[in-house]
Amino acid sequence: MKIIFVLYFTILLPLALAQLKVGFYKTSCPRAESIVKAAVQKRFNTDKSITAALLRMHFHDCFVRGCDASILIDSTNQSRSEKESGPNLTVRGYELIDEAKKALEKVCPSKVSCADIITLATRDSVVLAGGPSYDVPTGRRDGRVSNINEVNLPGSSLSVSQAFQSFKDKGLTMDDMVTLLGGHTVGVAHCFFFSGRLTNFQGTGKPDPSMDAGLVTTLKGICGNGSNPTAFLDQGTSFSFDNEFYRQIRGKKGVMKIDQELADDRLSSGIVSRFASNANLFRTRFAQAMVKMGNIQVLVGNAGEIRKNSRVIN
């Protein structure tokens, strides 16, 4: 019986994954990817920070229940959704997904999942910011559950080994983690995520010694007004998708603790060095890692549903 079960599982798993493929909507909704791309282009023309927003949304979605668009679901009187969790309170870009979904529903009703829209939109925004273009396998279906209590994302104050445990649990490697965090090259962070490094780091009464003194001064100026503003995680080419992030953290200019530790920890420093010196390598690996992340616990076949409204379960 055990042998039969193992054989059944090994045959079934590839069949399930085979339903996620490049060009999934070629017949059912031929304009699907171009419609999403147009919505992203329209937004990017007026707001280049949308690339960072979509990267964060995609990551936060895939790390809770898999890439099933559960992050898009609004709370109801009966249940509080993922949107209301602390880490997701600053996630944005929902209205862009709504716009793309609305346009798709007019052309191809109940055909294109919100989960695929997030994945495609993120890819398109990366390309617009100067990042790599890559094929996105599609065919994901949308989840029917979004629970605030299930949100447990790796925080910015974790060590490399602590953060890696979350990535490892999702089937990702250390190389994948360092690569994906390279998305911070177009990212921003609210001051409360790193203010503890600027004045009284771990009760010392001084800034974090691993942070460049000039950066400390700059960030104090940004965060001093008390309104919890944001700071660029890449202080140089803030809206360009490049390898500058890795160069900066090697020079003690990582804004968030986890960013700086990538360059300092022996588990990740070698990867950081390779990406800092080889922009093409980073671009190639980022595309590969994004596709891999986009496959986490996907719903395919008859699982889940195709939401008509990205915010509401059918």
C-alpha positions as a Markdown table, in Angstrom:
| # | Residue | x | y | z |
|---|---|---|---|---|
| 1 | Met | 0.0 | 0.0 | 0.0 |
| 2 | Lys | 2.8 | 2.4 | 0.8 |
| 3 | Ile | 4.5 | 1.8 | -2.5 |
| 4 | Ile | 1.2 | 2.4 | -4.4 |
| 5 | Phe | 0.7 | 5.7 | -2.5 |
| 6 | Val | 4.2 | 6.9 | -3.3 |
| 7 | Leu | 3.8 | 6.0 | -6.9 |
| 8 | Tyr | 0.4 | 7.8 | -7.0 |
| 9 | Phe | 1.9 | 10.9 | -5.4 |
| 10 | Thr | 4.9 | 11.1 | -7.7 |
| 11 | Ile | 2.6 | 10.8 | -10.7 |
| 12 | Leu | 0.0 | 13.2 | -9.4 |
| 13 | Leu | 2.4 | 16.0 | -8.4 |
| 14 | Pro | 3.9 | 16.6 | -11.9 |
| 15 | Leu | 0.4 | 16.5 | -13.4 |
| 16 | Ala | -0.7 | 19.3 | -11.0 |
| 17 | Leu | 2.3 | 21.4 | -11.7 |
| 18 | Ala | 1.9 | 20.9 | -15.4 |
| 19 | Gln | -1.3 | 23.0 | -15.2 |
| 20 | Leu | 0.8 | 26.0 | -14.4 |
| 21 | Lys | 2.4 | 27.0 | -17.7 |
| 22 | Val | 3.5 | 29.9 | -19.8 |
| 23 | Gly | 0.7 | 31.0 | -22.1 |
| 24 | Phe | -2.1 | 29.4 | -20.0 |
| 25 | Tyr | -4.6 | 32.0 | -21.3 |
| 26 | Lys | -3.6 | 31.8 | -24.9 |
| 27 | Thr | -7.0 | 30.3 | -25.9 |
| 28 | Ser | -9.3 | 31.3 | -23.0 |
| 29 | Cys | -8.2 | 34.9 | -22.9 |
| 30 | Pro | -5.6 | 35.8 | -25.5 |
| 31 | Arg | -5.3 | 39.5 | -24.4 |
| 32 | Ala | -4.9 | 38.7 | -20.7 |
| 33 | Glu | -1.2 | 39.5 | -20.3 |
| 34 | Ser | -1.4 | 42.6 | -22.5 |
| 35 | Ile | -4.4 | 44.0 | -20.5 |
| 36 | Val | -2.5 | 43.6 | -17.2 |
| 37 | Lys | 0.6 | 45.1 | -18.8 |
| 38 | Ala | -1.4 | 48.2 | -19.9 |
| 39 | Ala | -2.8 | 48.7 | -16.4 |
| 40 | Val | 0.7 | 48.5 | -14.9 |
| 41 | Gln | 2.2 | 50.9 | -17.6 |
| 42 | Lys | -0.5 | 53.5 | -16.9 |
| 43 | Arg | 0.2 | 53.4 | -13.2 |
| 44 | Phe | 4.0 | 53.3 | -13.6 |
| 45 | Asn | 3.8 | 56.5 | -15.8 |
| 46 | Thr | 2.7 | 58.5 | -12.7 |
| 47 | Asp | 4.1 | 56.4 | -9.9 |
| 48 | Lys | 7.4 | 54.6 | -10.3 |
| 49 | Ser | 7.2 | 53.3 | -6.7 |
| 50 | Ile | 4.5 | 50.9 | -7.8 |
| 51 | Thr | 7.3 | 48.4 | -8.6 |
| 52 | Ala | 8.3 | 48.1 | -5.0 |
| 53 | Ala | 4.6 | 48.0 | -3.9 |
| 54 | Leu | 3.8 | 45.1 | -6.2 |
| 55 | Leu | 7.0 | 43.2 | -5.3 |
| 56 | Arg | 6.0 | 43.5 | -1.6 |
| 57 | Met | 2.4 | 42.5 | -2.3 |
| 58 | His | 3.5 | 39.4 | -4.3 |
| 59 | Phe | 5.9 | 38.3 | -1.6 |
| 60 | His | 3.4 | 38.8 | 1.2 |
| 61 | Asp | 0.7 | 36.9 | -0.7 |
| 62 | Cys | 2.9 | 33.9 | -1.6 |
| 63 | Phe | 4.3 | 33.5 | 2.0 |
| 64 | Val | 0.8 | 33.1 | 3.4 |
| 65 | Arg | -1.3 | 30.1 | 2.1 |
| 66 | Gly | 0.8 | 30.3 | -1.1 |
| 67 | Cys | 0.3 | 32.5 | -4.2 |
| 68 | Asp | -3.5 | 32.5 | -4.1 |
| 69 | Ala | -4.4 | 36.2 | -3.9 |
| 70 | Ser | -5.7 | 35.8 | -0.4 |
| 71 | Ile | -4.0 | 39.1 | 0.5 |
| 72 | Leu | -6.5 | 40.9 | -1.7 |
| 73 | Ile | -9.6 | 39.8 | 0.2 |
| 74 | Asp | -11.4 | 42.4 | 2.3 |
| 75 | Ser | -12.5 | 41.7 | 5.9 |
| 76 | Thr | -16.1 | 41.0 | 6.7 |
| 77 | Asn | -18.2 | 41.3 | 9.8 |
| 78 | Gln | -17.5 | 37.6 | 10.4 |
| 79 | Ser | -13.7 | 37.5 | 9.8 |
| 80 | Arg | -10.7 | 39.7 | 9.6 |
| 81 | Ser | -8.5 | 39.1 | 6.6 |
| 82 | Glu | -4.8 | 39.2 | 6.0 |
| 83 | Lys | -5.0 | 42.9 | 5.0 |
| 84 | Glu | -5.5 | 43.9 | 8.6 |
| 85 | Ser | -2.4 | 42.2 | 10.0 |
| 86 | Gly | 0.5 | 44.4 | 11.1 |
| 87 | Pro | 2.9 | 43.6 | 8.2 |
| 88 | Asn | 0.2 | 44.2 | 5.6 |
| 89 | Leu | -1.1 | 47.6 | 6.8 |
| 90 | Thr | 1.5 | 49.3 | 4.6 |
| 91 | Val | 1.0 | 47.0 | 1.6 |
| 92 | Arg | -0.4 | 49.0 | -1.3 |
| 93 | Gly | -1.3 | 48.7 | -5.0 |
| 94 | Tyr | -4.6 | 47.0 | -4.5 |
| 95 | Glu | -6.5 | 49.5 | -6.7 |
| 96 | Leu | -4.1 | 48.6 | -9.6 |
| 97 | Ile | -5.1 | 44.9 | -9.3 |
| 98 | Asp | -8.8 | 46.0 | -9.1 |
| 99 | Glu | -8.4 | 48.0 | -12.3 |
| 100 | Ala | -6.7 | 45.1 | -14.2 |
| 101 | Lys | -9.3 | 42.7 | -12.9 |
| 102 | Lys | -12.2 | 44.9 | -14.0 |
| 103 | Ala | -10.8 | 45.2 | -17.5 |
| 104 | Leu | -10.3 | 41.5 | -17.8 |
| 105 | Glu | -13.8 | 40.7 | -16.6 |
| 106 | Lys | -15.2 | 42.8 | -19.4 |
| 107 | Val | -13.2 | 40.8 | -22.0 |
| 108 | Cys | -12.9 | 37.4 | -20.4 |
| 109 | Pro | -15.4 | 36.9 | -17.6 |
| 110 | Ser | -14.3 | 34.5 | -14.9 |
| 111 | Lys | -11.3 | 33.4 | -16.8 |
| 112 | Val | -8.2 | 35.1 | -15.3 |
| 113 | Ser | -7.4 | 34.7 | -11.6 |
| 114 | Cys | -6.4 | 37.5 | -9.3 |
| 115 | Ala | -3.4 | 35.4 | -8.3 |
| 116 | Asp | -2.1 | 35.5 | -11.9 |
| 117 | Ile | -2.8 | 39.2 | -12.1 |
| 118 | Ile | -0.6 | 39.9 | -9.1 |
| 119 | Thr | 2.2 | 37.7 | -10.6 |
| 120 | Leu | 2.0 | 39.2 | -14.1 |
| 121 | Ala | 1.7 | 42.8 | -12.8 |
| 122 | Thr | 4.8 | 42.3 | -10.6 |
| 123 | Arg | 6.8 | 41.0 | -13.5 |
| 124 | Asp | 5.7 | 43.9 | -15.8 |
| 125 | Ser | 6.5 | 46.5 | -13.1 |
| 126 | Val | 10.0 | 45.0 | -12.7 |
| 127 | Val | 10.6 | 45.3 | -16.5 |
| 128 | Leu | 9.5 | 48.9 | -16.5 |
| 129 | Ala | 11.9 | 49.7 | -13.8 |
| 130 | Gly | 14.8 | 48.3 | -15.9 |
| 131 | Gly | 14.8 | 44.8 | -14.5 |
| 132 | Pro | 14.8 | 41.5 | -16.3 |
| 133 | Ser | 12.0 | 40.3 | -18.5 |
| 134 | Tyr | 10.9 | 36.7 | -17.9 |
| 135 | Asp | 8.1 | 34.3 | -18.8 |
| 136 | Val | 5.5 | 33.9 | -16.1 |
| 137 | Pro | 3.8 | 30.5 | -15.9 |
| 138 | Thr | 0.1 | 31.1 | -15.3 |
| 139 | Gly | -2.9 | 29.0 | -14.4 |
| 140 | Arg | -3.1 | 29.8 | -10.7 |
| 141 | Arg | -6.5 | 29.9 | -9.0 |
| 142 | Asp | -7.7 | 32.1 | -6.2 |
| 143 | Gly | -8.0 | 31.0 | -2.6 |
| 144 | Arg | -11.2 | 31.2 | -0.6 |
| 145 | Val | -9.6 | 31.9 | 2.8 |
| 146 | Ser | -7.9 | 35.0 | 4.2 |
| 147 | Asn | -7.3 | 34.9 | 7.9 |
| 148 | Ile | -5.4 | 37.6 | 9.8 |
| 149 | Asn | -4.1 | 35.0 | 12.3 |
| 150 | Glu | -2.2 | 33.1 | 9.6 |
| 151 | Val | 0.1 | 36.0 | 8.7 |
| 152 | Asn | 3.5 | 35.2 | 9.9 |
| 153 | Leu | 6.1 | 36.9 | 7.7 |
| 154 | Pro | 9.9 | 37.2 | 8.3 |
| 155 | Gly | 10.6 | 40.6 | 9.9 |
| 156 | Ser | 13.2 | 43.2 | 9.2 |
| 157 | Ser | 15.0 | 42.7 | 12.5 |
| 158 | Leu | 15.7 | 39.0 | 12.1 |
| 159 | Ser | 19.1 | 37.5 | 11.6 |
| 160 | Val | 20.0 | 35.9 | 8.3 |
| 161 | Ser | 19.6 | 32.4 | 9.8 |
| 162 | Gln | 16.2 | 33.3 | 11.4 |
| 163 | Ala | 14.9 | 34.9 | 8.2 |
| 164 | Phe | 16.1 | 31.9 | 6.1 |
| 165 | Gln | 14.0 | 29.5 | 8.1 |
| 166 | Ser | 10.9 | 31.2 | 6.7 |
| 167 | Phe | 12.2 | 30.9 | 3.1 |
| 168 | Lys | 13.4 | 27.3 | 3.7 |
| 169 | Asp | 9.9 | 26.4 | 4.9 |
| 170 | Lys | 8.6 | 27.5 | 1.5 |
| 171 | Gly | 11.1 | 25.4 | -0.4 |
| 172 | Leu | 13.5 | 28.3 | -1.2 |
| 173 | Thr | 17.3 | 28.3 | -0.8 |
| 174 | Met | 19.6 | 30.8 | 0.8 |
| 175 | Asp | 20.6 | 32.0 | -2.7 |
| 176 | Asp | 16.9 | 32.5 | -3.4 |
| 177 | Met | 16.4 | 34.6 | -0.3 |
| 178 | Val | 19.4 | 36.8 | -1.0 |
| 179 | Thr | 18.3 | 37.2 | -4.6 |
| 180 | Leu | 14.7 | 38.1 | -3.7 |
| 181 | Leu | 15.7 | 40.6 | -1.1 |
| 182 | Gly | 17.6 | 42.3 | -3.9 |
| 183 | Gly | 14.1 | 43.6 | -4.8 |
| 184 | His | 14.9 | 46.2 | -2.2 |
| 185 | Thr | 16.9 | 48.0 | -4.8 |
| 186 | Val | 13.6 | 49.7 | -5.7 |
| 187 | Gly | 12.1 | 49.5 | -2.2 |
| 188 | Val | 11.2 | 51.9 | 0.6 |
| 189 | Ala | 10.7 | 51.3 | 4.3 |
| 190 | His | 8.7 | 53.2 | 6.9 |
| 191 | Cys | 10.9 | 54.7 | 9.7 |
| 192 | Phe | 9.5 | 52.4 | 12.4 |
| 193 | Phe | 11.1 | 49.4 | 10.7 |
| 194 | Phe | 14.6 | 50.7 | 11.3 |
| 195 | Ser | 14.5 | 53.7 | 13.7 |
| 196 | Gly | 15.9 | 51.5 | 16.5 |
| 197 | Arg | 19.2 | 51.4 | 14.6 |
| 198 | Leu | 19.6 | 55.2 | 14.5 |
| 199 | Thr | 19.8 | 56.3 | 18.2 |
| 200 | Asn | 19.6 | 53.7 | 20.9 |
| 201 | Phe | 20.6 | 50.4 | 19.2 |
| 202 | Gln | 20.0 | 47.5 | 21.5 |
| 203 | Gly | 20.1 | 49.9 | 24.5 |
| 204 | Thr | 23.6 | 51.2 | 23.8 |
| 205 | Gly | 22.5 | 54.8 | 23.5 |
| 206 | Lys | 24.3 | 54.9 | 20.2 |
| 207 | Pro | 23.5 | 54.1 | 16.5 |
| 208 | Asp | 24.0 | 50.6 | 15.2 |
| 209 | Pro | 27.8 | 50.4 | 14.5 |
| 210 | Ser | 27.2 | 48.4 | 11.4 |
| 211 | Met | 25.5 | 51.4 | 9.7 |
| 212 | Asp | 27.5 | 54.0 | 7.8 |
| 213 | Ala | 27.7 | 57.2 | 9.9 |
| 214 | Gly | 26.6 | 59.4 | 7.0 |
| 215 | Leu | 23.6 | 57.2 | 6.4 |
| 216 | Val | 22.6 | 57.5 | 10.1 |
| 217 | Thr | 22.6 | 61.3 | 9.7 |
| 218 | Thr | 20.6 | 61.2 | 6.5 |
| 219 | Leu | 18.0 | 58.8 | 8.0 |
| 220 | Lys | 17.7 | 60.8 | 11.2 |
| 221 | Gly | 16.8 | 63.8 | 9.0 |
| 222 | Ile | 14.1 | 61.8 | 7.2 |
| 223 | Cys | 12.6 | 60.2 | 10.3 |
| 224 | Gly | 12.8 | 63.2 | 12.7 |
| 225 | Asn | 9.4 | 64.7 | 12.0 |
| 226 | Gly | 7.4 | 62.0 | 13.8 |
| 227 | Ser | 5.0 | 61.2 | 11.0 |
| 228 | Asn | 6.6 | 57.8 | 10.1 |
| 229 | Pro | 7.8 | 58.7 | 6.6 |
| 230 | Thr | 9.6 | 56.3 | 4.3 |
| 231 | Ala | 13.2 | 56.1 | 3.2 |
| 232 | Phe | 14.7 | 54.5 | 0.1 |
| 233 | Leu | 16.4 | 51.2 | 0.7 |
| 234 | Asp | 18.7 | 52.0 | -2.2 |
| 235 | Gln | 20.0 | 55.4 | -1.6 |
| 236 | Gly | 21.6 | 55.7 | -5.0 |
| 237 | Thr | 19.4 | 54.5 | -7.9 |
| 238 | Ser | 16.1 | 54.4 | -6.0 |
| 239 | Phe | 13.8 | 53.7 | -8.9 |
| 240 | Ser | 16.1 | 51.7 | -11.1 |
| 241 | Phe | 16.1 | 47.9 | -10.9 |
| 242 | Asp | 19.9 | 47.1 | -10.7 |
| 243 | Asn | 22.5 | 45.6 | -8.4 |
| 244 | Glu | 23.3 | 48.8 | -6.6 |
| 245 | Phe | 21.5 | 47.5 | -3.4 |
| 246 | Tyr | 24.2 | 44.9 | -3.0 |
| 247 | Arg | 27.0 | 47.4 | -3.5 |
| 248 | Gln | 25.5 | 49.7 | -0.8 |
| 249 | Ile | 25.1 | 47.0 | 1.8 |
| 250 | Arg | 28.7 | 46.0 | 1.3 |
| 251 | Gly | 29.5 | 49.6 | 2.2 |
| 252 | Lys | 27.5 | 49.5 | 5.5 |
| 253 | Lys | 24.6 | 51.4 | 3.9 |
| 254 | Gly | 21.8 | 48.8 | 4.5 |
| 255 | Val | 18.8 | 50.6 | 5.9 |
| 256 | Met | 17.1 | 47.7 | 7.5 |
| 257 | Lys | 18.9 | 45.3 | 9.8 |
| 258 | Ile | 18.3 | 42.2 | 7.7 |
| 259 | Asp | 19.6 | 44.0 | 4.6 |
| 260 | Gln | 22.9 | 44.9 | 6.3 |
| 261 | Glu | 23.2 | 41.4 | 7.8 |
| 262 | Leu | 23.1 | 39.9 | 4.3 |
| 263 | Ala | 26.4 | 41.5 | 3.6 |
| 264 | Asp | 27.9 | 40.7 | 7.0 |
| 265 | Asp | 26.8 | 37.2 | 7.7 |
| 266 | Arg | 29.0 | 34.4 | 6.4 |
| 267 | Leu | 25.9 | 32.5 | 5.2 |
| 268 | Ser | 25.0 | 35.1 | 2.7 |
| 269 | Ser | 28.0 | 37.5 | 2.2 |
| 270 | Gly | 29.5 | 35.5 | -0.6 |
| 271 | Ile | 26.2 | 35.7 | -2.6 |
| 272 | Val | 26.0 | 39.4 | -1.9 |
| 273 | Ser | 29.6 | 39.9 | -3.2 |
| 274 | Arg | 28.8 | 38.0 | -6.4 |
| 275 | Phe | 25.7 | 40.0 | -7.2 |
| 276 | Ala | 27.5 | 43.3 | -6.3 |
| 277 | Ser | 30.1 | 42.6 | -8.9 |
| 278 | Asn | 28.0 | 41.0 | -11.6 |
| 279 | Ala | 24.8 | 42.8 | -12.5 |
| 280 | Asn | 23.8 | 40.2 | -15.2 |
| 281 | Leu | 24.1 | 37.4 | -12.7 |
| 282 | Phe | 21.7 | 39.1 | -10.4 |
| 283 | Arg | 19.2 | 39.8 | -13.2 |
| 284 | Thr | 19.3 | 36.2 | -14.3 |
| 285 | Arg | 18.9 | 34.8 | -10.8 |
| 286 | Phe | 16.2 | 37.3 | -9.9 |
| 287 | Ala | 14.0 | 36.1 | -12.8 |
| 288 | Gln | 14.6 | 32.5 | -11.7 |
| 289 | Ala | 13.8 | 33.2 | -8.1 |
| 290 | Met | 10.7 | 35.1 | -8.9 |
| 291 | Val | 9.3 | 32.3 | -11.0 |
| 292 | Lys | 10.2 | 29.8 | -8.2 |
| 293 | Met | 8.5 | 32.0 | -5.5 |
| 294 | Gly | 5.4 | 32.3 | -7.8 |
| 295 | Asn | 5.0 | 28.5 | -7.6 |
| 296 | Ile | 4.7 | 28.3 | -3.9 |
| 297 | Gln | 1.6 | 26.3 | -2.9 |
| 298 | Val | -0.4 | 27.3 | -6.0 |
| 299 | Leu | -4.0 | 26.2 | -6.5 |
| 300 | Val | -4.6 | 24.7 | -9.9 |
| 301 | Gly | -7.1 | 22.6 | -11.7 |
| 302 | Asn | -10.4 | 22.6 | -9.8 |
| 303 | Ala | -9.0 | 23.9 | -6.5 |
| 304 | Gly | -10.0 | 27.3 | -5.3 |
| 305 | Glu | -11.9 | 29.6 | -7.7 |
| 306 | Ile | -11.6 | 32.4 | -10.2 |
| 307 | Arg | -12.8 | 35.5 | -8.3 |
| 308 | Lys | -15.0 | 37.9 | -10.2 |
| 309 | Asn | -14.0 | 40.7 | -7.7 |
| 310 | Ser | -10.4 | 40.6 | -6.4 |
| 311 | Arg | -11.6 | 41.7 | -2.9 |
| 312 | Val | -14.5 | 39.3 | -2.4 |
| 313 | Ile | -14.9 | 35.5 | -2.4 |
| 314 | Asn | -17.5 | 34.4 | -5.0 |
